[in-house]
Structure formats: C-alpha cells, structure tokens
Amino acid sequence: MGFGKRNQEEVVTEETKIWVCKSEECNCWLRDNFKSSEEPTCPICNSEMEQSTRVLEVIHNPVRHP
C-alpha cells in the first residue's frame, strides 16, 4: 500500500515573457499573455512596467492566443 503516493504529473516549465513593475516598493509582475494592453501599467500601484523573462510553469490563457 502506498498512501499519499499519487501519480504526479511532471511540471512543465519554459522561459516566459513577463512584465515587472519598475517601482522599488512594488514586486508585482504578470505574464505577457495575461496583460491587458501592449504596454501595461502595474495593476497594484499603477507604475510603469518593463518586459523581462522568467522560467515558469506553463499556463495557457484560453482568452488570448499566443
């Protein structure tokens, strides 16, 4: 018997485009495929954001197509 041992799916990661808040006091970021405009503003503090990349778990946005 193997209680608690489920078949775990492998987490698929890839280098992902993101937007990072430029404010020193804010650590907000969002995925490029979830942004609301071409150059988004921070949803937390309304500061400008800059594009960057991170290795993240793959999440598809069904509303936006890549």
C-alpha positions, 0 to 999 in steps of 0.5 A: 500500500502506498498512501499519499503516493499519487501519480504526479504529473511532471511540471512543465516549465519554459522561459516566459515573457513577463512584465515587472513593475519598475517601482522599488516598493512594488514586486508585482509582475504578470505574464505577457499573455495575461496583460491587458494592453501592449504596454501595461501599467502595474495593476497594484500601484499603477507604475510603469512596467518593463518586459523581462523573462522568467522560467515558469510553469506553463499556463495557457490563457484560453482568452488570448492566443499566443 
